[in-house]
Amino acid sequence: MQQSLTRLHSELSTAPRLDETSKGLLREVLKDIEGALKDPQPAASAPRSRLEELAVRFDVGHPALSASIREFVDLLGGAGL
């Protein structure tokens, strides 16, 4: 899971056409996920829901980023987060 999170951070930093609002949302969600990984709580599904919304938003303009987000959402779900 840490490897997938690292890859998401990398893709986020190299997505030049991503607007600042989208980058900010992704950063917030990734920060929430990092916190949930350190201290899992029942509320951890909130970052997952936000990630799913972002994946849909990025489907057309950023398909690789969208796919990575979906992969990470699946990993979170499999880990019970």
WODABEL-V8754 format. One line per field, one symbol per residue. ss: DSSP state (H for helix, E for strand, L for the rest). phi: phi as a letter, one per 40 degrees, with the letter a starting at -180 (. if undefined). psi: psi as a letter, one per 20 degrees, with the letter a starting at -180 (. if undefined). A space follows every 50 residues. Layout:
ss: ???
phi: ???
psi: ???
This chain:
ss: LHHHHHHHHHHHHLLLLLLHHHHHHHHHHHHHHHHHHHLLLHHHHHHHHH HHHHHHHHLLLLHHHHHHHHHHHHHHHHLLL
phi: .cccccccdccccbcccccccccccccccccccdccccadbccccccccc ccccdcccdccacccdccccccdccccccgb
psi: hhghgggggghghjnhjpqhggggggggghggggghhhnprhjihghggh ggghgghigghmhgggghghghggggghij.
